[in-house]
Amino acid sequence: MLMYYESSYQLHPDAILVLDLDERIAYVNASASRIMQLIQDQLIGKSIANFVNPYSFQIFDRHFQMARSGKTSKFHWKLDVALDDMDFEPRNFEVTLVPGMMNNNISSITCFLSIDATSAGPATFKSAESDEISYSFIENCSDPILLLSLDASIVLVNRAFSNLLGWSSKKLLHLHILQCTTIPSYLSRQVEEYVHNIVNRYNEGKLSPSQSFGTFNHIETIRVIDQGIEYHILLSITPIYRNGQICNWAIHLKYVTDPKTIGRQHHLNKIERSVHQEMNKLVHLNTVSQLAASISHEVRNPLTVTRGFIQLMREPDIDFGRRSEFIKLCLSELDRAESIITDYLTFAKPVIDEAECLEVGKELDYIAKVMQPYCTLHDVEYHNILPAEIMKFYGNLKKFHQALINLIKNGIEAMKDGGVMRIEAALENEESILIRISDTGEGMDTAALESLGKPFFTTKDAGTGLGTMVSFGIIHAMKGSIEVDSEPGTGTSFSIRLPAWRET
């Protein structure tokens, strides 16, 4: 049989495909292979449904079923190949499907495709264009819609229905409606009753088109969603006509929520907002309590030491030398307590005092010298990339060093097996200086990025996260901004922008 096809059709100018009764390609000639832009080996044994979009296949399948019943079918068809890796321009064809007989039984369907010579005429594809508009409406409709063939097999599933069932449209196509196990239980009884009383009776000639949907036009049911809210659903069964004959059945679901449900939903929304506000307050109170506990713990140590030395100085036999030493230690511990309090105040409202004009290159060179030993200890390469031009900004020297050293130190510690620390600076424009700090460490996921800079958040095994928070506060206090880019396994990059200082 294959030799017959090759000798008869291989050199034919029209595209010719021979399909088995399951719509799988048994033979394809050279013209059809060129049109489909696929070699013959890629087509043989595959279903037409594998190559065309659902809308094109629905039209083809309807006429194929007619050919299977023994009728030659001729129609206009817009072939639209649906393969992601192909740039295929849809083309209009005149298609003829001819039943192939063997031993008085239909054994195959021969498909002839020829370029439609009348495709330039505006009225030629009026029906096809109308079908395309209908398909677009169904696909983009917010209500779930399912299109069935005359025997109740699924031929079209719109996006809303696919979302309702939780299955992709490709998994649902060609299934008989009663074989679709994902039909919700609250609809299965109605659908089964519809198939028995409408589809089967119509196909047996026991139901006229005017009687075809009768009392099944709207069937009210209830769907209970996860939150326990009830939604009323209207299920519509509608016949689709072509040339006065029913060609498809449409199942249409429409949600109709009653005023009582709307009121209940509104009440639940108010409760949800109230709970959310209370949770935010609890989070803020928890943050305040943790900060208070941390401050108390940090300040208590120098105060305890100071109190001890003051008690020692009350002893009458203490000599002047030891007394002077104790006073010096007391003042040192009080200075440390003051420094701790100052750092914590930076969280709430960073203040840049003693500001001066700083040269970026000079300060980054200083930071490089400070951090180089720490890099060597962690097997990290340190690269300082600076332009030749002089860049200046207005800020506090010590706080600028503190902010950058904190970020650089965190990056070095994130490279547990060594890596590269890169510091780059450039004049982004006349008004902005860009400093980028990047590492090749562990990186962070989206959740960690969202929490970065918040109190007590850290990705390190030992740490409080307060250093990063201080750095962010210092940059913002100097009227700058900071952006963070990171991906797990690829490292982290901090982009700091500071206002450029220009001499007037």
TORPAVEX-671922 format. One record per residue: x, y, z of N, C-alpha, C, O in turn; residue in one letter. Coordinates in steps of 0.02 Angstrom, whole numbers, plus 50000, padded with zeros to 5 digits. Each point is the difference from the previous one (the first is absolute). Layout:
# TORPAVEX-671922
XYZXYZXYZXYZA...
END
This chain:
# TORPAVEX-671922
500424994050000499585006050000500445006350000499845004849965M500714995250074500455005750002500305001449931500085005849981L500104988849983500285000949932499485003249954500185003949956M499184994550056499475003049959499985007650012499955003949953Y500084998050111499995007150016500605003649969499925005349971Y500674991750036500605003349975499985000949924500195005249974E499574989649991499985000449927499455004849976500075003049947S499404997650092499435004149978500055007350022499805004549963S500464996650098499945006750030500665003750010500005006050010Y500574990549986500635003150020500165006349960500255004850027Q499614995149907500165005649957499405004649987500055004649960L499404994150075499405004149990500125007050026500295000850054H499515004549908500135006950023499615001950063500235004350038P499194992649973499625001550061500294996250059500314994749993D499595008250067500214996550060499504994450015499405001150000A500864992850012499574994250011500244996450062500594998450007I498955000250037500134996050059499504994350002499425001049984L500794993150037499554994450011499994998750075500524998950031V498875001149998499924999450072499654993550016499564997749962L500624999250095499614994350022499385002550036499895006150004D499704989450021499365002050028500075003550068499515002550027L501104997650001500135003750062500345006749987500265003350045D499724998849890500285006449978500765000350006500295005450005E500044988749995500724999849998500234999749927499674996949958R500895006350028500255000549931500354993549981500494998150031I499254998649916500304993849975500465001449941500474996249987A499395009249976500415001749942499955007549989499475003050011Y501085000049966499995007149983500465001049940500564997449999V499205006249950500425001049941500465006050009499975003550051N500474997649899500515005150006499695007050008500265004150037A499194997349927499685006650004499745001450070500085005550026S499604989450004499745001050068500575001050050499945003950047A500614992549942500575000850045500285007149996500185002950051S499835000049888500255006849993499535004950034500225004750033R499134994349959499515004550030500044999950077499975005250032I500104988749996500034999450072500695001950027500085000750061M500415000249895500685001850019500324994850046500405001650043Q499404992049946500284994450038500164994349952499644999149950L500884997150064500164994449957499494994450012499664999950051I500304995549901499494994750004500064995850063499504998250029Q501125000349992500104995950060499725003350063499814996650048D500165010149951499725003650058499244999950001499705001750051Q499994996549893499275000249994499684993150006499464999350029L500874995549944499704993449997499874997450071500435000450044I498964997049965499804997150064499755005150051499774998050053G500275008449931499775005250046499295002249983499784999649942K499865002650108499325002549990500035007249974500465003850016S499054998049944499945007049976499975004750060500255005749996I499464992050060499945004250059500675002050029500045005050036A500504991349947500665001650026500305006149966500485002950026N499254999149916500335005249961499605006449992500295005249983F499064994650029499595005949988499705002350066499934996150047V499885010349956499715002650062499294997250010499704997649952N500045002650109499354996950015499445002349955499574996149980P500425010450003499475002649958500024997049930499494997849973Y501115002049997500084997049933499824992650002499684997549954S500534999050098499854992950004499254998750008499744995149973F499935009250064499274999050010499635000149933499574995949988Q500625008949969499685000449934500164993849959499564997049970I501085001050030500214994149962499644993850025499764995949961F500225003350106499714994050029499264999349983499764994449989D499885011250009499294999649984499894997149930499574995849991R500835006449960499934997349932500304993049995499774996049959H500735002450081500284993350000499484994950023499954994549972F499665007350078499484995450024499484998849946499734994549995Q500125010549965499544999249944500294995049950499644995849974M501025004950011500324995449953500014992950028499934995249962A500155004150102499994993350030499334996649992499954993949999R499535010249997499324997249991499864998349927499464997549984S501025003949971499924998149930499845005649953499854998849942G500195007550083499835005749958500645003949982500405001550044K499685000049892500555004449980499855007050025499455002649991T501045000550041499905006650030500485005049969500604998749994S499145007049987500415005249970499885006550038499435001950012K501115001550007499935006050041500615004449994500534997949976F499395008450044500565004750003500324999550070499644999650050H501025000549952500354998850064500605004650005500395000649953W499675002750104500595004150014500494995950042499904999150060K500634998549907500494995850033500465004450042500335004549974L499704994150091500415003850046500404995050042499744997350049D500885001549932500424995250035500175002750069500225005750006V499684990250045500105002250070500614996750030499954995950045A500655005849929500624997650028500415006050021500125004649961L500114995450104500325005950028500645001949963500185005949997D500184989149975500645001549970499955001549926500515000049965D498895001350009499915001449929499695006849989499545002050036M500725001649916499725006449980499554998649939500215000949943D499164997050069499564997749947499475005249986499655002250046F500284999849893499495004849980499374996249982500014996149952E499425004750083499384996449984499805001249927500065005549974P499694989149993499825000449929499314997049991499794995450035R499845007349915499334997749985500024994549947500335000849948N499314993850064499984994449954499284997949985499555001150040F500364995949902499394996449985500154992750012500444997149969E499194999950076500154993150023499444995349977499415001650005V500804992749972499534994749982500204993750038500574997749995T498964999550042500114993750036499604994549966499395000549995L500954994349982499684994649962500094993450037500574998250015V498884998250000500064993550034500354995049954499864999849940P500594996350089500334994649962499704993350019499974998350059G499814997949891499654993750013500474994049990500425000049956M499494995050087500364993649993499544994650026499795000050058M500054995149897499544994650017499335002850025499704997650049N500075007549914499355003250015499985003550067499455001650025N501124999750005500025003650063500485006149993500494999749963N499345005550072500435005949999500624998550041499954998550060I500645002049909500634998350034500455006150009500454999850042S499445005549919500425005950005499645006049972499484999449968S500805006550045499725006249973500585003649964500525001350030I499375000349906500505003749962499835007450002499435002049985T501075001950032499905007250007500385003749945500614999449995C499035004349963500295004149947499985007350021499465002650016F501125000849985500025007150016500275003849940500534998449973L499095006550006500235004349945499905007250020499515001850034S500965002549944499935007150014499355002549970499874998949941I499735004550100499365002349976500095006049953500235005350021D499584993649916500105005349950499565006050011500145005449974A499334993850064499535005550011500115003450067499585003950023T500994994650009500095002650067500045007650002499925003050053S500215000249889500035007349999499315003150005499935005850019A499544990349964499335002750002499785001150071500114995750042G499595009949975499845001650069499484995550031499984999150061P499594997849897499464995950028500194992750005499634996150030A500945001849941500164993049996500074996850068499744994650013T500635008950032500124997150065499585003450054500205000550058F499235001849923499565003250049499844995250057499995001950058K499874991749923499844995150051500604998650045499934999650061S500664999749908500604998750039500165005850046500194999050058A499735007149917500135005950041499515000350058500185001850056E499204996549930499494999950053500184994850053499935001350060S500324992849917500224994950047500575002550044500024998750060D500435005049909500585002550037499795005150053500265000050056E499265004249927499745004850048499664996450058500095001850058I499524993049925499664996150052500504996650045499924999950061S500614997349909500524996650040500335005050047500124998450058Y500045007649917500325005050041499565001950059500245000850056S499115000049931499535001750054499984994650053500045001450060F499914992249917499964994450048500644999650041499984999350061I500605001049906500644999250034500115005450052500284998550054E499525007749933500145005550045499425001750046500055004750039N499414991549957499435001250044500194998450072500344995050012C499445009150036500174998750070499604994350030500184997350052S499265000849915499614994450023500284993549972500244999949943D499744994650095500244993649974499544997449944499394999650009P500914998649934499624997449943500364993949973500624999949993I498984994949992500254993749973499624998549937499395000349999L500964998049946499684998549936500074992549986500554997350004L498894999549981499994992849987499824998649928499655003949967L500604990450008499784997649934499314996950008499724999950054S500004997649890499334997250003499964993850044499484998450028L501094998149979499994994050043500245001650071500144995450039D499895011149978500175002450068500734999250017500184999550059A500265000349891500725000350013500225007350003499735004249964S500754997350078500235006850010500435002249941500514996949985I499305008649982500385002549944500295007050013500445002249964V499315001250087500265006650016499895001550073499454998950026L501075003450008499975001750071500275007150007500585001349984V499025003350041500285006850008500415000550064499994995550042N500375010049964500485000850055499654999750068500274997150047R499145005949958499655000250064499784993050022500044998450059A499744997449893499784993350017500614995850020499964996050047F500605004949918500614996450017500225001650070500224995650037S499735010849983500195002050068499534997050051500214998250055N499155001349927499504997250046500164992750016499964997950057L500224998249890500134992950010500714998750025500134994750029L500325010149961500694999050020500404995949951500554997950016G499195000949924500354996349949500145004649941499625004749988W500934993949975500135003849939499524997749946499754994450001S500115010149951499534998449946500244994049959499594996249976S501085002950017500254994549960499814993250031499884995249963K500095004550103499834993750033499254998449994499804994250006K499805010949982499274999149997499764998649929499484996749991L500885005649959499784999249930499924992749983500424995850018L499045002749945499834993349974499724995250052499764994649983H500265007450082499684995750050499245000549993499735005349985L499934989050025499275000450005499835003550065500354999150050H499125004849949499845004150058499904995850063500165002350055I499594991549938499894995750058500644996450022500024997050053L500515003449905500644997150020500455005250033500554998450022Q499225007749982500395005550029499944999750076499515002550028C500984994450004499964998850073500065006450040499855000150060T500365005449908500085006350038499375004150004499995005250032T499464992549935499375003650007499814999950074499954994650029I499945011250002499845000050072499384995950015499544999549959P500454997550101499454995550018499335003549999499494996949987S500505009650028499375003650001499725001349930499445002349993Y500964996249955499765000749931499914993449964499654999649950L500674995150076500024993649963499304997249987499874997549946S499685003050104499324997349990499635003749945499694996949957R500355009850043499665003949949500284998649930499634999449952Q501045000050044500314998749935499804993249974499854999349941V500164995650102499804993349979499274999849976499844996849950E499735006850087499305000349981499925003649932499594998049959E500815007250031499975003749937500214995649941499664999949949Y500894996450060500254995749945499474994749983499884998749941V499814998450109499514994749987499375002849967499754997149952H500005008450073499365002549976500055004649939499515000849964N501075002250025500075004749945500414997049943499754999049945I500894999750068500454997849947499794993249971499914999349940V500004995850105499844993349975499324999949964499934996949948N499585006550080499335000049969500015003749934499664998149952R500745007450044500045003649937500354995949946499774999749943Y500794997050076500374995949952499594994049976500124997549945N499425000150096499564994449981499395002449961499584995949980E500385010750008499445002749962499355000450039499465000849971G500594998850096499405000250042499855007050026499535001050037K500885003849943499925006850026500125004949943500524999849967L499005004650022500095004949947500425005850025500065000950061S500245003149895500425005650021499635004850046500305002750047P499064998549940499635004750042499904997450070499885003950047S500164989449962499914997150067500674998550034500034997650056Q500515004049909500644997250020500265002350068500384996450031S499415009549992500265001950066499455001450050500155000150060F499255001049921499425000250044500145002550070500255005650009G499604990250041500085002050070500735000050022500155001950057T500304995949899500704999750020500375006549985500615000450009F499045004649968500335006349982500355003150060500565002449994N499104997650063500325002750061499884995250057499434998750020H501114998650007499964995450056500375003350058500605001249995I499055000250059500325003450056500324994950046499714994950016E500905006650004500364995650046500405004450048499985006149995T500374990850051500385003750050500724997549999500134994149995I500335010650010500704998250008500255003050065499895005950013R500444990150029500285002450063500755000549992500334994949989V499955011150016500725000849991500354999150067499684999050051I500995001349948500404998250058499825004150062500004997450056D499855009049934499855004350058499304998750028499805003350049Q499844992149922499334998550025499465004549974499444999850025G500715004449925499495004549972499644996449943500314997049957I499025003350044499604996749949499895004649940499835005950008E500274991449932499885003749938499474996349960500064994149988Y499415009549992499504997149957500254999849929500295004949975H499624989449991500234999249931499424998349955499594995750016I500365007749927499524998349949500364996149945500475002649970L499314991250018500294995849948499555000149939499424997950004L500845004649940499615000549938500244994849950500604999149991S498934997549976500154995449945499735003049936499395000949993I501055000849961499795003649940500254996449938500594998349996T498985000549954500244997149937500315005449956499785005750000P500744992549963500335004449952499814997749930500104994149983I499635010449977499744998249933500495002249945500345005050006Y499674991049941500345001949937499564997549943499844994149995R499995010649961499564998449943499364996550022499764995449967N499965006950089499374997450023500054993450038499494997450023G501114999849984500094993750035500435001050062500465004150001Q499394992150051500405000350061500684996949986500044994349976I500505009450039500684997449989500384999350065500494996250002C499315007250050500334999550065499505001450056499465002749989N500744995250071499635001750060500465004250045500594998550006W499145006750024500395004350044499744999550071499405000650013A501064998250033499845000150072500275006650028500605001449994I498985002650035500185006750022499825000650074499434999050019H501065002750022499895001150072500035007450015500455003549977L499074998950062500005007150019499875000550075499514997250026K500945006450008499925000950072499505005650014500055005449972Y499474993150072499505005050019499995000150076499714995650032V500595009549998500055000550072499445004350027499905005749978T499724991750070499435003650026500215005550049500564999750026D499015005249988500185005550045500224997750069500435003150031P499264991449994500184997650066500744997850002500365001550047K499844995049899500704997849996500475005949994500535000150031T499285004949929500415005949992500095003550067500565002250017I498904998450022500055003150066500454996150047500395002950038G499554990449959500424995950042500745000749981500445000350042R499694999949891500685000849976500285006850022500585000650019Q499005004749978500225006650021500185000050074500495003150020H499114993450020500134999650072500664996350013500395002050042H499724992549921500624996250008500615004249980500524999750031L499395004349916500555004349978500185005150054500595001450012N498905001550022500135004750054500374996750057500465002950029K499334991049988500334996350054500734998749981500455000650041I499664997449895500674998549977500455006250004500584999550021E499155006349959500405006150003500175001850072500555002150016R498964996950029500105001650070500544995550031500435002350037S499544991249946500494995350026500705001749973500494999750036V499535002349900500645001949970500315006150035500605000150012H498985004850005500255005950035500264998350069500525002550022Q499114993050013500224998050067500654996149996500435000850044E499654995049905500624996349992500595004749988500554998950026M499335006349934500535004949988500215003450065500605001250013N498905000550028500165003250065500414995350044500485002150032K499334991449968500374995150041500714999349976500474999450039L499625000749894500674999549972500425006050022500584999350019V499125006749977500365006150020500174999850074500565001850020H498964996150021500134999550073500544994950014500435001150043L499564993449921500524994850009500685002849982500504998650034N499535005349911500645003149979500255004850053500605000050017T498955004150009500195004850053500264996350061500505002050030V499154992749990500214996350060500684996849990500414999850046S499724997549893500654997049986500555005250001500554998850026Q499325007249945500495005450001500145002250071500585001250019L498894999350021500085002250070500424994950038500445001950039A499424991649950500384994850035500735000149978500454999050041A499665002049895500685000249974500395005950028500574999350021S499115006749980500335005950027500164999050074500555001650023I498974995650014500114998850072500594995450011500415001350044S499644993449916500544995250008500675003249984500494999050036H499545004949909500635002949978500245005550048500605000650013E498935003450012500205005650043500144997750071500405003150035V499284991449986500094997750069500734998150014500255001350054R500094995849896500684997850012500475005750019500324999650053N499745005849907500445005550021499785003450065500415002250039P498934998249972499765003050063500184995850060500175002650053L499794990749939500194995550055500745000750017500195000250059T500225000249888500725000850011500145006750035500405000350047V499275005049931500105006750030499805000050073500345002750043T499094994149971499764999650070500504996450045500115002050057R500194992849916500494996250039500615004150017500254999850056G500015003949894500595004150013499855005750049500425001750041F498985001249955499815005350046499974997450071500215003450047I499534990449961499984997050067500714998950027500135001050059Q500334997049896500694998950022500325006650022500395000150048L499445005449918500305006550018499765002650066500295004750027M499174992350001499765002150065500434997350057499965002350057R500474992849926500434997250052500505005350024500305003549958E499794997350108500435005450026500744999049987500385004949996P499854988849996500714998849994500244999549927500574998149989D499015003749963500204999649930500475005849984499885005750020I500674992749945500495005249985499785004249940499544998349963D500825007350028499825004849947500084997049930499605001349955F500914994850035500134997049935499434995449977499765000449944G500044995250102499464995449983499345003849991499604998249956R500295007050085499405004049994499965003249930499485000049968R501095002850009500015003149934499864994849945499665001549951S500614992550058499894994749950499264998049998499724999049946E499975000550114499294998250002499575005449968499534998549964F500645007950049499625005549970500054999749923499515001049965I501094997550011500104999549927499584994449970499705000849947K500284993450088499604994449977499255001650002499634998149955L500165005450098499295002050005499805004449941499484999049969C500955006050017499845004549944499994996249934499585001449956L500884993850036500024996049938499354996049992499734999649945S500044997350110499394995949996499395004449988499544998049965E500455008150065499445004649987500005002349927499475000949970L501135000250002500055001749929499734994449957499665001149949D500484992750072499754994249961499244999750004499684998549950R500045002850108499275000050007499695005549956499494998949967A500835007150033499755005449958500034998149926499545001649962E501004995050018500074997949930499454995149980499735000449945S500114995050100499484995049987499335003549990499624998549954I500235006350091499365003649995499975004049935499485000349968I501085002750014500035003949937499854995549940499645001949955T500664992150046499884995349944499274998149995499724999749945D499964999050111499304998149999499555005849978499494998949968Y500715007250049499625005849977500035000649924499565002949970L500974994550001500075000249927499434996249966499795001849945T499964993050089499444996149971499395004549990499685000049948F500175003950105499395003949999500065006049954499565001149958A500985002750049500075006049959500755001649994500275003750041K500044993649907500725001349992500135007449990499655003449962P500864999150072500185007049994500735000449977500444997050030V499675006749917500685000849975500265006750025499865005349972I500544994350082500315006150026500735000349976500274995049976D500045010650031500695001149980500104997749927500484996449985E499085005649972500054998249929500555004049966500135005850019A500184991249932500535003349963500014997349928499674995149985E500715008349972500064997849931500504994249997500585000950018C499204993349958500424994049998500144998049927499575000749957L501034996950032500184997549933499924992449999500314996550040E499285001049915499814993049999500614995549991500094995250038V500345006349913500574995749987500464999450060500244994550016G499895011050016500445000150059499724995750056500374996250032K498975004549981499704996350056499954992549984500084995850044E499795002549893499964992949981500694996850004500054994150016L500485009649968500684997450008500154998650074500304994950017D499475009650027500114999050072499634993750023500284995950037Y499085003449941499614994150020500324993649974499994994950035I500305005349905500334994149971500584997850045500094994050012A500315010950013500564998450044499764996950065500314995450028K499135007249997499724997450064499754992849991500094995850044V499585002849899499674993549990500454994749970499834994150000M500755007849974500444995249966500204994150046499964994349978Q500255007050084500174994350043499414995350012500084993950002P499325008950005499414995850011499854995749938499794994350007Y500325008549934499914996349938500504994249996499824994449982C500815007050034500524994849998499824994350047500114994249984T499635007550075499804994950049499464995449973499984994150017L499585008649940499444996149973500124997749928499534997849967H501085002850009500184997849932499575003649947499734996849955D500205009750053499595004049954500445005049964500415003450031V499504997149903500355005149960499625006650005499395000249994E500985005250016499695006650007500205004349940500595001149988Y498915001349974500135004149941499685006950010499395000650011H501025004649985499775006950006500045003149930500545001249975N498895000249994499985002649932499755007250002499415001250012I501045003449975499835007150006500185003749935500504998449968L499095006550013500165004049941500555005150015500165001450058P500125001349889500535005050009499735006650026500355003750034A499034997849950499715006550020499875000350075499884995050032E500165011049994499885001150072499255000850012499665003949967I500094992350082499295000350017499945001850074500334997050043M499255007949972499925002350069499265000050020499565000849959K500334998250106499325000450027500055002950071500555000550027F498895001250002499985003250065499744995050052499444997449993Y500965001150058499784995150050500474999850059500485003850004G499374991650043500414999150060500504994449987499804994549981N500835006850029500544995449983499934993350037500004994749968L499935005650099499984993850039499384995949984500034993849994K499415009649998499384996349986500024996949929499744994549990K500565009149962500074997249933500434993650002499824995049969F500745005450068500424994050007499614994450033500034994249978H499595007450074499624995050037499504996549955499944993850001Q499695010149958499494997149957500304995249949499764994449992A500795007849974500294995849948500364993950029499974994549972L500385006550084500354994450030499514994650023500144994149992I499295007950035499494995150020499784995849940499984993850005N499865009449940499774996449940500544995649971499874994349981L500745008350016500564996149972500154994050044500114994549975I499885006550091500134994550047499474994549993500174994150000K499205007949992499474995049990500124996049936499914993949999N500305009749948500124996549936500574995150006499964994549973G500585007450061500584995550010499784993850038500204994449982I499405006550071499784994350040499514995549963499924994250018E499765008549929499544995949960500374995449952499714995349973A500945006050016500414995849956500404995150043500595001050012M499084993750010500304995450048500584996149970500454997950036K499545001049899500544996349967500445004649958500314997849951D499725008550067500395004849962499595002949942499454997749986G500835007449981499645003149945500315006649981500595001250012G498995003149959500245006549977499555005550027499394999749993V500925005250038499655006050023500195005749953500595001549992M498915001649978500135005249950499675006650023499405000250014R501005005149990499755006650017500115004549939500575001049978I498895001649995500045004349941499685006750015499505000450036E500785004949936499715006650008500025003649933500474999449962A499005004550025499975003649936499545006050009499545000050042A500595005149918499565005949999499434998349953500085000249939L499344998350089499434997849959499755005749955499854999049942E500105006950087499845006049962500265005950041500354999150051N499495006949929500275005850034499755000750072500295003750040E499174992749975499705000950066500054993850044499785000250058E500494994349917499974993850038500654996049993500284999449945S499954997950111500584995550002499754993050016499604999050046I500624996149915499804993050011500594996150029500544999949971L499344996950086500484995550030499684993050003499474999250030I500844995949938499724993349999500454995250038500604999549986R499114996950062500364995050040499714993249983499414998850013I500984996949957499744993549979500454994350022500625000750002S499084993750014500374994050021499774994049960499505000349964D500864994350043499824993749966499804994850052500164994149993T499495008150058499814995650055499374996049988499814998649943G499864999750112499424995549998499385003249969499584996549973E500375010150030499425003449974499394999250044500034996650051G499425006649930499384999850039499414999049954500015001949942M499464995050085499384999249962499565006250009500195004750035D499234995249933499565005850001499775001750071499965005950018T499884989050022499765001250068500535003450042499855004650038A500784993249955500545003050038500125007249979500135004450042A499824997049892500105006849976499485004850028500165005750017L499224991949989499465004250026500115001750074499785005250023E500564990350013500115001150072500665003450015500115002050057S500324998849893500665002950011499945007250025499615004049973L500764997750079499985006750028499505000950056499965005350030G499654989449983499525000450055500344997850065500504996349998K499255005950059500324998450064500044992550011499514996349992P501095001450028500134993150021499954994849944500014994050013F499945008349924500024995249945500724999149978500355004949987F499884988850009500674998549977500014993249966499614995650018T500845003549934500094993549967500604996350030500154994449979T500185008750069500594996950030499804995950060499485001250032K500934993749983499864995750058500045003950065499614999050046D500875005649957500085004150060499985007349979500435002449963A499085001250059499935007049981499315002550020499554996250014G500395010549986499375003150020499655003449942499415001650005T500944999649940499715003749943500005007550011499795003749956G500464998550103499975007250014500525003949959499905005849985L500664990949997500515003449961499745002249933500135005549978G499504990049988499725001749935499485005650007499965004449958T499654995250095499495005150012500335006850010499745005149976M500824995150061500355006350011500275002749934499955006049987V500334989649971500275002149936499475003249957500115005349970S499304991550027499455002849961499815006950026499895004749962F500074995950106499815006450030500505005549985499815005749987G500844992650013500525005049987499955002549928500035006049987I499904989449965499955001949929499415004649989500065005049965I499374993350064499405004149991500095006850034499765005149975H500594995050083500115006450034500445004649959499955006150007A500474991249950500435004049957499655001649934500315001649949M499014997750052499585001549942500164995449941499935001949942K500304992150074500154995149948499474994649997499515000250037G500584995049918499554994349993500414993749992500595000249982S499104994150033500354993649995499534994849971499434999350023I500804997049927499634994649969500394993650006500615000049998E499034994450010500324993550009499754995249947499404999349990V501074997449975499844994749953500354993750022500595000150017D499044994349985500314993850023499614994049974499395000349990S500974994349998499694993649982500384994650037500615000350007E499034994650017500354994550036500534996849956499884998149943P500735001350085500544996749965500415004449954500514997849974G499275008550014500375004349954500295006250033500405003549969T499424998050093500275005750034499515005750009499424999649981G500845005850048499585005850016500365006449978500615000550002T498995004449977500275006549978499605005650033499395000249996S500985004450037499715006050030500185006049955500595001349989F498915002249987500115006049959499825006250041499415001250014S501105002650005499915006050042500075006249956500495000849964I499015003550039500025006449963500015005750050499585000550045R500915004149945500075005850044500005006449958500254999949944L499485005450083500015006449962500715002449988500395000550048P499785000949890500675002649984500075007350022499525003949995A501084997850029500135006950022500405003549946500514997549976W499255008450005500335004049949500205006850029499615003150036R500994999049948500225006750022499615005349962499904999549939E499895005750096499625005449968500445006149991499785005149973T
END
